[in-house]
Amino acid sequence: MDGTNKRLEDKWFDINFLEMYTRSCLKTFGYFDEILIVKKRIEVLKNVLEKQYLSTNDYAEEFFELNTTLESIKEYIKLNLVIEKEPISICIMVKNEERCIKRCIDSVEILAEEIIIIDTGSTDNTINIIEECANDKIKVFSKEWRNDFSEIRNYAIEKASSEWLVFIDADEYLDEASVLNLLSTLNIFNNHKLKDSIVLCPMINEANNTIHFRTGKFFRKDSGIKFFGTCHEEPRIKGMPNSTLLIPIKVDYLHDGYLAKVQSNKDKKTRNIELLEGMVELEPDNPRWAYMFVRDGFAILDNEYIEKTCLRFLLLDKNVRICVNNLQNHKFTLSLLTILGRLYLRECEFEKSNLIIRILDELIPNSLDGKFLAFMERFSKLKIEINTLLTEVIEYRRNHEVDETSLINTQGYHIDYVLSILLFETGNYAQSKKYFDFLQENHFLEELFQDSSYSIILKMLESVED
């Protein structure tokens, strides 16, 4: 069976089937100890995040024909559902990770039969910290860094000896509550017919509370699965894209490697962009690398290149305008649409951005990303309107310095107040402060408001230099 199928297609991995089977057994035979094995499996399967993996329409009748002995049922459950636990190799690649390597090791040590660490040239205190752990499970190997993450990870696979491989980055650590979930969930797949194409994905919790659950981290060594890609690498079978079955599970990794202070120290963005550019050249027809390249390089890549790249992997017919019916269907479609929408907003191309917003809303109504683009479009238009208003007020003030008929202030200070507010709202803080200082010196603000309703703005402007 092709590992890319969206379901595991196995009754013993189908929660609905297992629940029906449990009820049928209890109704026919009453309680017996082995039924706890079935119930335990149901609980473990609930660790799979997306339930479409756990459904099948193939309910064979013989599973419900319980006109047999209790002993045969017990044996049948043991044969199909009792899982032998297999050892785990934890694989970590490091280079100058003194900040976080001990935290990472401590979080996974209890799980591991062995901890394989591949050092790619640390010059800080990383290796000393690892040695201070004094843990017999740890095996450290050195490997020259040649701008290829997959090469290092695949080297770890060679050095590992356990059946299950668990990859974790040095700047990640396993949430304490996830330890039991990981052990039980890995082992439940030991006897699945697709076990050699299954790759399990943890929930990676970023420091900014973003969660990713499509990054393959767990698979079996004997499966022959290897990593592919110099950056943002993916597990593949014989190098074929989309050849594995990625299944997200309730196992939490905590990750802080993309905090601004960490990135600036390691210059991760620049490194990733350079590596991804090479992957785009290597597999020019793969939307994975195109998306990741324009995503990571969004701030520095040419606008025309970003638009051209997104449209190339979005449009079915390049000669027809983008619309729902003219979209390619792959797992990066929504991501590329969002990138394209952000680009159009950055360039204030509102007709184009509005089209993308409508497409996203048609595909996934009220989605966070679609609403973000819609709100930002409205905000951008308001900013333009405010700047236009500022220009009008400046022009008006230039031609109306004094007006003896004014019932508020004949010197036009109330117009200066409008200017000070608009300058503040458009980010011209130094000029705004000058106007507010002038109005305060002339006691106009007190006269206009007769309260301190403007004090918040004044407090925000206190630190602005003239």
C-alpha positions as CSV (number, residue, x, y, z in Angstrom):
1,M,0.0,0.0,0.0
2,D,1.3,3.5,-0.8
3,G,2.5,5.3,2.2
4,T,1.1,8.5,1.1
5,N,-2.5,7.3,1.7
6,K,-4.3,9.6,4.1
7,R,-5.5,6.7,6.3
8,L,-3.8,3.9,8.1
9,E,-6.4,1.5,6.7
10,D,-6.2,-0.9,9.6
11,K,-9.2,-1.8,11.8
12,W,-6.9,-2.1,14.9
13,F,-6.0,1.6,14.4
14,D,-9.6,2.8,14.0
15,I,-11.0,4.2,17.3
16,N,-14.6,3.7,16.1
17,F,-14.0,0.1,15.3
18,L,-12.2,-0.6,18.6
19,E,-15.0,1.0,20.6
20,M,-17.6,-1.1,18.8
21,Y,-15.5,-4.2,19.2
22,T,-15.2,-3.5,22.9
23,R,-18.9,-3.2,23.3
24,S,-19.6,-6.4,21.3
25,C,-17.1,-8.3,23.5
26,L,-18.5,-7.0,26.7
27,K,-22.1,-7.7,25.6
28,T,-21.2,-11.3,24.6
29,F,-18.8,-12.3,27.3
30,G,-19.0,-9.7,30.1
31,Y,-15.8,-8.2,31.5
32,F,-12.5,-9.9,31.1
33,D,-8.9,-8.6,31.7
34,E,-7.9,-8.5,28.1
35,I,-10.5,-5.9,27.3
36,L,-8.2,-3.5,29.1
37,I,-5.7,-4.0,26.2
38,V,-8.3,-2.7,23.7
39,K,-9.2,0.2,25.9
40,K,-5.5,1.2,26.4
41,R,-5.1,1.1,22.6
42,I,-8.0,3.5,22.2
43,E,-6.4,5.9,24.7
44,V,-3.1,5.8,22.9
45,L,-4.6,6.3,19.5
46,K,-6.2,9.5,20.8
47,N,-2.7,10.9,20.7
48,V,-3.0,11.1,17.0
49,L,-4.0,14.7,16.2
50,E,-6.0,14.3,13.0
51,K,-8.6,11.6,13.1
52,Q,-8.8,11.0,9.4
53,Y,-5.8,8.8,9.8
54,L,-7.8,6.6,12.2
55,S,-10.8,5.7,10.1
56,T,-11.7,3.0,7.6
57,N,-14.9,1.8,6.0
58,D,-13.6,-1.8,5.8
59,Y,-15.3,-3.3,8.8
60,A,-14.9,-7.0,8.2
61,E,-17.9,-9.0,9.5
62,E,-15.9,-11.7,11.0
63,F,-14.7,-9.2,13.7
64,F,-18.2,-9.0,15.0
65,E,-19.2,-12.6,14.7
66,L,-18.3,-13.5,18.3
67,N,-19.9,-16.9,18.3
68,T,-16.6,-18.4,19.5
69,T,-15.0,-19.1,22.9
70,L,-13.8,-16.5,25.3
71,E,-10.3,-18.0,25.2
72,S,-10.1,-17.6,21.5
73,I,-11.1,-14.0,21.8
74,K,-8.5,-13.4,24.5
75,E,-5.8,-14.9,22.2
76,Y,-7.0,-12.9,19.3
77,I,-6.7,-9.6,21.2
78,K,-3.2,-10.6,22.5
79,L,-2.1,-11.5,19.0
80,N,-3.2,-8.3,17.4
81,L,-2.9,-5.7,20.2
82,V,-0.1,-6.6,22.6
83,I,2.9,-4.6,21.5
84,E,6.5,-5.3,22.5
85,K,8.3,-2.2,23.4
86,E,11.3,-1.4,21.2
87,P,14.3,0.7,22.1
88,I,14.8,4.3,21.1
89,S,17.8,6.2,19.8
90,I,17.7,9.9,20.4
91,C,19.6,11.8,17.7
92,I,20.9,15.3,18.2
93,M,23.1,17.5,16.0
94,V,25.1,20.2,17.7
95,K,27.4,23.1,16.9
96,N,28.1,25.7,19.7
97,E,25.0,24.8,21.7
98,E,26.3,25.5,25.2
99,R,23.2,27.6,25.8
100,C,20.8,24.8,25.6
101,I,22.4,21.3,25.1
102,K,22.0,20.1,28.7
103,R,18.4,21.1,28.7
104,C,17.8,19.1,25.6
105,I,19.6,16.0,26.9
106,D,17.9,16.1,30.3
107,S,14.5,16.2,28.7
108,V,14.9,13.0,26.7
109,E,17.4,11.0,28.7
110,I,14.7,8.8,30.4
111,L,13.4,7.7,27.0
112,A,16.7,6.7,25.4
113,E,18.5,3.4,24.9
114,E,21.2,5.6,23.5
115,I,21.7,9.3,22.7
116,I,23.6,9.9,19.4
117,I,25.2,13.3,19.3
118,I,26.7,14.5,16.0
119,D,29.0,17.5,16.6
120,T,29.7,19.6,13.4
121,G,32.6,21.7,14.8
122,S,31.7,23.3,18.2
123,T,34.2,25.8,19.5
124,D,32.4,26.8,22.6
125,N,31.7,24.8,25.8
126,T,29.2,22.4,24.2
127,I,31.4,19.2,24.3
128,N,32.5,19.9,27.9
129,I,28.9,20.2,29.0
130,I,28.0,16.9,27.3
131,E,30.9,15.2,29.0
132,E,29.9,16.6,32.3
133,C,26.6,14.8,32.0
134,A,28.6,11.6,32.6
135,N,25.9,9.5,30.9
136,D,26.8,6.2,29.5
137,K,23.9,6.4,27.0
138,I,25.6,9.4,25.2
139,K,27.7,8.7,22.2
140,V,29.4,11.7,20.5
141,F,30.6,11.6,16.9
142,S,32.2,14.4,14.9
143,K,31.2,15.2,11.3
144,E,32.4,18.0,9.1
145,W,29.7,20.6,8.4
146,R,29.2,21.0,4.6
147,N,26.1,23.1,4.5
148,D,23.8,20.1,4.5
149,F,21.5,19.3,7.4
150,S,20.3,16.1,5.8
151,E,23.9,14.8,5.6
152,I,24.3,15.2,9.4
153,R,21.0,13.6,10.2
154,N,21.6,10.7,7.9
155,Y,25.0,10.2,9.6
156,A,23.1,10.0,12.9
157,I,20.9,7.3,11.4
158,E,24.0,5.3,10.5
159,K,25.4,5.5,14.0
160,A,22.1,4.7,15.8
161,S,21.4,1.1,16.7
162,S,17.8,1.2,18.1
163,E,14.7,0.5,16.1
164,W,13.0,3.8,16.7
165,L,14.8,7.0,15.8
166,V,13.8,10.2,17.6
167,F,15.3,13.4,16.3
168,I,15.4,16.5,18.4
169,D,17.4,19.7,17.8
170,A,19.7,21.1,20.5
171,D,17.5,24.2,20.8
172,E,14.4,22.0,21.4
173,Y,13.4,20.0,24.5
174,L,10.7,17.5,25.2
175,D,7.8,18.7,27.4
176,E,7.9,16.6,30.6
177,A,4.2,15.6,30.2
178,S,4.9,14.2,26.7
179,V,7.3,11.5,27.7
180,L,4.7,8.7,28.3
181,N,2.8,9.8,25.2
182,L,5.9,9.4,23.0
183,L,6.8,6.0,24.3
184,S,3.3,4.6,24.0
185,T,2.5,6.2,20.6
186,L,5.7,5.0,18.9
187,N,5.3,1.4,20.1
188,I,1.7,1.1,18.9
189,F,2.9,1.4,15.3
190,N,5.4,-1.5,15.7
191,N,3.1,-4.0,14.0
192,H,1.4,-1.8,11.5
193,K,1.7,-2.9,7.9
194,L,2.8,0.6,6.9
195,K,5.3,0.9,9.7
196,D,8.2,1.4,7.2
197,S,6.6,4.5,5.6
198,I,5.1,6.1,8.8
199,V,6.8,9.2,10.1
200,L,5.4,10.7,13.3
201,C,5.4,14.5,13.9
202,P,5.5,16.2,17.3
203,M,3.8,19.5,18.1
204,I,6.7,22.0,18.0
205,N,5.8,24.9,20.2
206,E,7.7,28.1,19.3
207,A,8.6,30.7,21.9
208,N,6.0,33.1,20.3
209,N,3.3,30.4,20.9
210,T,3.2,29.4,17.2
211,I,2.7,25.6,16.8
212,H,4.0,23.5,13.9
213,F,3.0,19.8,13.5
214,R,4.1,18.8,10.1
215,T,7.8,18.2,10.8
216,G,8.8,14.5,10.7
217,K,10.9,13.6,13.7
218,F,10.2,9.9,14.5
219,F,10.5,6.8,12.3
220,R,12.0,3.3,12.3
221,K,15.7,2.8,11.4
222,D,15.0,-0.4,9.3
223,S,12.5,1.5,7.2
224,G,15.3,2.9,5.0
225,I,13.8,6.4,5.4
226,K,16.5,9.1,5.0
227,F,16.4,12.9,5.2
228,F,16.5,15.0,2.0
229,G,17.3,18.7,1.6
230,T,20.1,20.9,2.8
231,C,17.7,23.0,4.9
232,H,14.2,22.5,6.2
233,E,14.9,18.9,5.3
234,E,12.2,16.2,5.0
235,P,12.2,12.4,5.5
236,R,11.8,10.5,2.3
237,I,11.9,6.9,1.0
238,K,14.5,6.4,-1.7
239,G,14.6,10.2,-2.2
240,M,11.0,10.4,-3.5
241,P,9.0,13.5,-2.4
242,N,5.7,12.8,-0.5
243,S,6.7,9.2,-0.1
244,T,6.1,9.0,3.7
245,L,2.9,9.1,5.7
246,L,3.3,12.1,8.1
247,I,1.2,11.7,11.2
248,P,1.0,14.5,13.8
249,I,0.8,13.3,17.4
250,K,0.3,14.8,20.8
251,V,3.9,15.1,21.8
252,D,5.2,18.6,22.6
253,Y,8.6,19.9,21.7
254,L,9.5,23.3,23.0
255,H,11.7,25.4,20.7
256,D,13.3,28.8,21.2
257,G,16.0,28.7,18.5
258,Y,14.2,31.4,16.4
259,L,14.1,34.0,19.1
260,A,15.6,37.2,17.7
261,K,18.7,37.2,20.0
262,V,19.5,33.6,19.1
263,Q,19.0,34.1,15.4
264,S,21.2,37.2,15.4
265,N,24.0,35.3,17.2
266,K,23.9,32.5,14.6
267,D,22.6,34.4,11.6
268,K,20.2,31.6,10.8
269,K,18.1,33.5,8.4
270,T,21.0,34.2,6.0
271,R,22.2,30.7,6.2
272,N,18.7,29.2,5.5
273,I,18.1,31.5,2.6
274,E,21.3,30.5,0.9
275,L,20.7,26.8,1.4
276,L,17.1,27.0,0.2
277,E,18.1,28.8,-2.9
278,G,20.2,25.8,-3.7
279,M,17.3,23.5,-3.1
280,V,15.1,25.5,-5.5
281,E,17.7,25.0,-8.2
282,L,18.0,21.3,-7.4
283,E,14.2,20.6,-7.4
284,P,12.7,23.5,-9.4
285,D,9.3,21.9,-9.7
286,N,8.9,21.1,-6.0
287,P,6.6,23.7,-4.3
288,R,8.1,22.9,-0.9
289,W,11.4,24.6,-1.6
290,A,9.8,27.5,-3.5
291,Y,7.5,28.3,-0.6
292,M,10.2,28.0,2.1
293,F,12.6,30.1,0.0
294,V,10.1,33.0,-0.5
295,R,8.9,32.6,3.2
296,D,12.3,32.9,4.7
297,G,13.5,35.5,2.2
298,F,10.3,37.6,2.2
299,A,12.1,40.6,3.6
300,I,15.0,40.6,1.1
301,L,13.9,38.9,-2.1
302,D,12.8,40.9,-5.1
303,N,9.0,41.5,-5.2
304,E,8.6,40.4,-8.8
305,Y,10.5,37.2,-8.0
306,I,8.2,36.4,-5.0
307,E,5.1,37.1,-7.1
308,K,6.3,35.0,-10.0
309,T,7.3,32.1,-7.8
310,C,4.0,32.0,-5.9
311,L,1.9,32.2,-9.1
312,R,4.0,29.5,-10.8
313,F,3.0,27.0,-8.1
314,L,-0.6,28.3,-7.6
315,L,-2.0,28.7,-11.1
316,L,-3.2,25.7,-13.1
317,D,-3.5,27.9,-16.3
318,K,-0.8,30.6,-16.3
319,N,-2.9,32.6,-18.9
320,V,-6.0,32.8,-16.6
321,R,-6.4,35.1,-13.6
322,I,-6.0,33.6,-10.2
323,C,-9.3,32.2,-8.7
324,V,-10.4,29.2,-6.8
325,N,-11.0,27.1,-9.9
326,N,-7.6,28.0,-11.3
327,L,-5.6,26.8,-8.3
328,Q,-3.2,23.9,-8.0
329,N,-4.0,21.6,-5.1
330,H,-1.0,20.7,-3.0
331,K,-0.1,21.2,0.7
332,F,1.6,24.5,0.1
333,T,-1.3,26.2,-1.8
334,L,-2.7,28.1,1.2
335,S,0.8,29.0,2.4
336,L,1.7,30.5,-1.0
337,L,-1.6,32.4,-1.2
338,T,-0.9,33.9,2.2
339,I,2.6,35.0,1.1
340,L,1.2,36.5,-2.1
341,G,-1.4,38.4,-0.1
342,R,1.2,39.8,2.2
343,L,3.3,40.9,-0.8
344,Y,0.4,42.8,-2.4
345,L,-0.4,44.5,0.9
346,R,3.2,45.5,1.4
347,E,3.1,47.1,-2.1
348,C,-0.4,48.6,-1.4
349,E,-1.8,46.7,-4.4
350,F,-5.2,46.5,-2.9
351,E,-7.1,45.2,-5.9
352,K,-4.8,42.2,-5.9
353,S,-4.7,41.7,-2.2
354,N,-8.5,41.8,-2.0
355,L,-8.7,39.1,-4.6
356,I,-6.4,36.9,-2.5
357,I,-8.4,37.6,0.6
358,R,-11.6,36.6,-1.2
359,I,-10.0,33.4,-2.4
360,L,-8.8,32.4,1.1
361,D,-12.2,33.1,2.5
362,E,-13.8,30.9,-0.1
363,L,-11.4,28.1,0.6
364,I,-11.4,28.4,4.4
365,P,-14.1,30.9,5.7
366,N,-13.0,33.1,8.6
367,S,-9.5,31.6,8.8
368,L,-6.9,33.5,11.0
369,D,-4.6,34.1,8.0
370,G,-7.5,35.3,5.8
371,K,-8.8,37.7,8.5
372,F,-5.2,38.9,9.2
373,L,-4.9,40.0,5.6
374,A,-8.3,41.5,5.5
375,F,-7.7,43.5,8.7
376,M,-4.3,44.6,7.5
377,E,-5.7,45.7,4.2
378,R,-8.3,47.9,5.9
379,F,-5.5,49.3,8.2
380,S,-3.3,50.1,5.3
381,K,-6.1,52.0,3.6
382,L,-6.7,53.9,6.8
383,K,-3.0,54.8,7.0
384,I,-3.1,56.1,3.4
385,E,-6.3,58.1,4.3
386,I,-4.6,59.6,7.4
387,N,-1.5,60.6,5.4
388,T,-3.8,62.2,2.8
389,L,-5.6,64.1,5.6
390,L,-2.3,65.2,7.0
391,T,-1.3,66.7,3.7
392,E,-4.7,68.6,3.5
393,V,-4.3,69.9,7.0
394,I,-0.8,71.1,6.4
395,E,-1.9,72.9,3.2
396,Y,-4.8,74.5,4.9
397,R,-2.7,75.7,7.9
398,R,-0.2,77.2,5.6
399,N,-2.9,79.4,4.1
400,H,-4.8,80.2,7.3
401,E,-2.5,81.5,10.0
402,V,-5.0,83.8,11.7
403,D,-8.8,83.9,11.6
404,E,-10.4,86.5,13.8
405,T,-13.8,85.0,13.3
406,S,-12.7,81.7,15.1
407,L,-14.7,80.9,18.2
408,I,-12.0,78.4,19.4
409,N,-8.7,80.1,18.8
410,T,-8.0,83.0,16.5
411,Q,-4.4,82.0,16.1
412,G,-5.4,78.6,14.7
413,Y,-3.9,76.6,17.5
414,H,-6.8,74.1,17.2
415,I,-5.6,73.3,13.7
416,D,-2.1,72.9,15.1
417,Y,-3.6,70.4,17.5
418,V,-5.1,68.4,14.6
419,L,-1.6,68.5,13.0
420,S,0.0,67.2,16.2
421,I,-2.4,64.3,16.4
422,L,-2.0,63.3,12.7
423,L,1.8,63.6,12.9
424,F,1.7,61.2,15.9
425,E,-0.6,58.7,14.1
426,T,1.7,58.7,11.1
427,G,4.8,58.1,13.2
428,N,6.3,61.6,12.8
429,Y,7.0,61.7,16.6
430,A,9.6,64.4,16.7
431,Q,7.5,66.8,14.7
432,S,4.4,65.8,16.8
433,K,6.3,66.6,20.0
434,K,7.3,70.0,18.7
435,Y,3.6,70.9,18.1
436,F,2.5,69.6,21.4
437,D,5.3,71.4,23.2
438,F,4.3,74.6,21.5
439,L,0.6,74.2,22.4
440,Q,1.5,73.5,26.0
441,E,3.7,76.5,26.2
442,N,0.8,78.6,25.1
443,H,-1.6,76.8,27.5
444,F,-3.8,75.9,24.6
445,L,-4.3,72.2,25.5
446,E,-5.6,73.0,29.0
447,E,-7.9,75.6,27.4
448,L,-9.2,73.2,24.7
449,F,-9.8,70.1,26.9
450,Q,-10.0,71.4,30.4
451,D,-8.8,68.0,31.5
452,S,-5.8,65.7,30.8
453,S,-7.3,63.6,28.0
454,Y,-4.2,64.2,25.9
455,S,-1.7,63.2,28.7
456,I,-1.2,59.6,27.4
457,I,0.2,60.9,24.1
458,L,2.4,63.5,25.8
459,K,3.8,60.8,28.1
460,M,4.6,58.6,25.1
461,L,6.4,61.5,23.5
462,E,8.5,62.4,26.6
463,S,11.5,60.3,25.5
464,V,11.4,61.6,21.9
465,E,14.4,63.9,21.1
466,D,13.8,67.1,19.0
